[in-house]
Amino acid sequence: MEKPSSPALKNGVGYPLEFRQEAVSYWLSSDKKSSEVAAELGISSWSLNRWHKEFKGSGAAAPVASS
């Protein structure tokens, strides 16, 4: 999967849903730690992990890693 480009934040509103989904998908399809992917994308690993939990709990479009 191609690394998503990090959009600019507007007045601290947050990242667009599409970027968050792409970031989680990119992380789950890689063999990297969340901190490594977060650093590549210029976001915090806390945010990446939180988005993953949100998508996993809500059944949103972001894929969940299979074991």
C-alpha positions in Angstrom: 0.0 0.0 0.0 1.2 3.5 -0.8 1.9 5.8 2.1 -0.8 8.5 2.4 0.3 12.1 2.3 -0.4 14.1 5.4 -2.9 16.9 4.9 -2.4 20.3 6.5 -4.5 20.9 9.5 -6.9 23.8 9.5 -7.1 25.7 12.8 -6.6 22.5 14.8 -9.8 21.0 13.5 -8.3 17.6 12.9 -7.4 15.2 10.1 -10.0 14.3 7.4 -11.7 10.9 7.8 -10.2 9.7 4.6 -6.6 10.4 5.8 -7.2 8.7 9.1 -8.6 5.6 7.3 -5.7 5.6 4.9 -3.2 6.0 7.7 -4.6 3.1 9.7 -4.8 0.9 6.5 -1.2 1.8 5.7 -0.1 0.8 9.2 -2.0 -2.5 9.2 -0.7 -3.5 5.8 2.9 -2.8 6.9 5.2 -4.8 9.2 6.0 -1.6 11.1 5.3 -0.4 14.6 2.7 2.3 15.0 5.4 4.8 16.2 7.4 4.2 12.9 4.3 4.8 10.7 3.3 7.8 12.7 6.7 9.3 12.4 6.6 8.8 8.6 3.2 10.5 8.4 4.1 13.3 10.8 1.4 12.4 13.3 1.5 11.0 16.8 1.4 7.3 17.5 -1.3 8.0 20.0 -3.5 9.4 17.3 -2.8 6.4 15.0 -3.7 3.9 17.7 -6.8 5.9 18.7 -8.0 6.0 15.1 -7.5 2.2 14.9 -9.6 1.6 18.0 -12.3 4.0 16.7 -12.6 2.2 13.4 -12.4 -1.2 15.0 -15.2 -0.4 17.4 -17.4 1.4 14.9 -17.1 -1.0 12.0 -15.9 1.9 9.8 -14.3 1.3 6.4 -10.7 1.0 7.7 -9.7 -2.7 7.6 -8.7 -4.4 10.9 -5.6 -6.5 10.9 -6.2 -10.2 10.7 -4.3 -12.6 12.9 
